[in-house]
Amino acid sequence: MKQVIVNLLSNAIKYNRANGTVDVMVSTGPKKMLRISVQDTGVGLSPEKVAQLFQPFNRLGQEGTTTEGTGIGLVVTKRLTELMGGTVGAQSEVGVGSVFWVELSAAQEVPHAMDAKQGPVVASPLKNLAEEATLTILYVEDNPANAQLVEQILADRPNLRLLLAHDGAQGIELARRHRPNVILMDINLPGISGMETLKILRQDPATCHIPAVAVSANAMPMDVVNGLSAGFFRYLTKPFKITEFLEVLDMALVFSPDIAA
């Protein structure tokens, strides 16, 4: 889905006019279909060229221009959309611009972790802890969107305090200073990798016993094996399931030195 949207936005910008605009619109249709439209203010296309849009390597006369491209972006977009059970289409008017759209079945709404009406996503097994006990989670992550997602998930756990580090060096500093109960660690970090960061923490007597959970987009079986062999308590692959994430977090908290003691 991300690749589909990137392709449509990329084309809308590349083939736009100077000081033009790009509008992204979402609308619902019959049979619970959702349409995402990307509209530009470019030169537009004739009906003949619109009919050739989804042919591979056909750049519709742009071959002699300075605009880069291979002519397969829309073909990939169409194929990916169809693999997701959707359709793709386009409308264009010369001198006005074009609008490309994808239409997909709307998924069932997933309750947000921060929605108070939904209650906790899963019940925590840590019932033996005092209600006023504050537990600290350190998340080492350079992607703001991933960090925000974890913040939202943990918002329903008032006794959990979340610390955020943007790279391995800052993660090491915060771990030494705050001694968190659990560390969540991305693998592909700028500067020091997550693996190297874990190695440094394991060599420090002050942080060597803190359970560390890998949360990474590296999802190949060997990546998981390497992560667990390096000393991670568990290895979660992105995009992770919220229920699984909380279950692993609760399990790691049980093994936290402060709690296990």
N, C-alpha and C positions, 0 to 999 in steps of 0.2 A: 504494500500500500504506500509506504514511504517513497519507494522508487517511482511509482506511478505519479504521485504528486510532484516529486522533484522534476521528472521529465516534462510534465505539463507547464510547471512554473518556469523551467529553463527555456522552453520554446517561447513562452509568452514574453519573456524578457529579451531574448536574443533577436526575435523578429518584430520587436516593437519599434515605434518611432521615437525620436529624441523627445525627452520630457513626456513620454507616454505614461500610461497607467496600466496596472494589472489588478483585476478584482477577482477574489475568490468567494464563491457563493455556495451555500448549502441549502438544499430544499428537499422536502419529502414528497413522494408520489404515491400512487396506488400500490397495493400489495406490499406495503412496508418497505418500499424501495427508497434509497437515499441517493440523491444526485449531488455530486461535487463538480462545480463548473469553474473554469479558469478563463476569464475574458481579458483580451488585450485590446489595445488601440493601434494596432499595426496597420500595414497597408491592405490587409485583407486578401482573400483568394477568390478566384473565379470559380463557378460551379465545376468546370472541368478539372481544376486543380484540387478542389475538395474531394472529388471522386478518386483521386490518386493518392490521397494523404497517407494511407496505411500500407503503401507498397514499399518493400525494403529497398534501401539505397536510392530512393527517389527524393531528391531535394527540391523539387518543384522550381527549377530554374535558379536556385541559390548557389549552384556550383561555382559560378564566376565571381561571387562576392567574397568579402573578407570575413563573413560570419562563419565560424567554425561549425562543423557538424558532419555526420556520416549518413544520415537518412534512415537510421534504424531506431531512433528513440521512440517514435510513435508506434512502430511495429512491436517493440518490447512492451510498451504501455498497453497496447491492445491485447497482447498475449497474456500478460500478467493479470489484467482485469478479467479476462475470460477464465483463467485458471481459478480465480476467486469467485466464479459464478456470476460475473457482472458483464456489462456492455460498455462500450465507449463510442463516442460520436463527436461530430463537429458541425458548426455552422459558421459561415463567413460571408462578409460583404466587402467588396473592393472599396478601398478608401475609408472604411469604417473600422474594421478589425475582425477578430475571430473569437469564437468561444469554443473551447473543448470541454467535454464533460465525460465523467465516468459515473455509472449507476450501479449500485450494489444493494444487496439485501441488508436492511438494518439489523444489527446484532441486538440481542437483549441487553438492556441496561445493566451494567455492573455496579453494585452499590459502592459508593466512595467510602474510604476508610474514615474520612472526616465528617461523614454525615451522621449526626447524633441520633437521628431517628432510626438508623439501621442498627445501632448498637455495635458492640465489638465484632470484628470480622470472625475471630475465633476466640474461644475462652483460653486464658492463660493458665497453664498448669501450675504456676508458681503461687498457689494459694497459701503456702506456709509463710510467705513473706508478709511482713507488716504492711498495712495499707500505706503508711506514711514513708516507707522505704523508697528512696530514690536511686535508681540504677542508671548508670551512664553507658551509652552506646556511642562509639566513635565510628564514623563512616568516612573512609578515605576514598574520595571520588572527585574526578575533575569535570564530570558532566553535570551541569546545573540541573538539567531536567531529571536525571536519575536521583540526584540529591533531594530535589523537591518531592519526588514521588515517595521516597522513604520518609520524609518529614510528614507527608499526608497520612501514610499508613500508620505511623507511630503516634499521630495526634490523638488517637483513641486510647492511648496508654499513658495516662497522666503521671505515672510514677517512673516513666522513662525519660531521661534527658539525653538529647541527641547533640553530639558535637560533630562538626563537619571540617574535614581537611581537604584541601584541593590538590595536594600532591603528597608523595611519600615522605619528604623531609618534614613537612608540616604535620603529617600523621604521626611520625616518630616523636616530634616535640610534644604534641598534645597527649600522646599515650604516656610519655614519661611524666608529664606534669599532672594529668588528671587520673591516671590509673583506671581506665574504663573497665566495666565488667565484661564487655564484648567489643570486638573490633570487626567491622565490616570493611572489606578491602576489595577495591577494583584491582584488576591485574595490569591493565594497560594505562599506567600513569605517566605523566610527563616527568622527565628526570629519572628518578629512581622507580623502577617497576614495582608492582605489588609483591612479586616474589622476593625481590631484594629487600624491600621494606620489611617483610615478614622475617627474613633472615636476620636483619639487624635487631628487630624486636626480640627475637628468640635468643640472641646473644646477650641481651641486657637482663640481669637478674630482676630488675624492677618490673619488666613487662613480659618475661618469658613464659609466664603461666596464664596469660590472658587468652581465652579462646578467640581465634580469628576465623571469620567466615569469608570465603572468597565469593564475590558477587561480580561475575564477569560475562562479557559477550563471547569470550573464547569458549565455544561449546563442543569442540571435538572431544571424543572419548579420551584421547591422550592428554588434552589440556586438563581434564578433570583428574586423571591419574597423576599428572605432574603436580597439580595443586595440592592434592591430598598427600602426596609423597613429600612435598616441601614443608608440610606441617599444618596446613589449614584444617580446622575442625570439620567443616563441611564446605562443599563447592556448589554454589547456586549459579545457574546460567541465566542470562538475560535474554528475553524478558521473563522475569520470574513470576510465579503464581503467588498471589498475596497470602493465601492460606499456607502454602509450603514455606514461604519466607518467614512467617510468624512462628510456625512450628519449629523451624531450625533455630530461629532466634531464641525462643523459649528454652530449647534444648541446650543451646550454648550458655544461656544464663544459669542454668542448673549447674553447669560445670565451671562457672566463674569461681575463682578462688575465694572471694568474699562471701559468696552464697554457700558454696560447698563446705566451707569451714563451719 
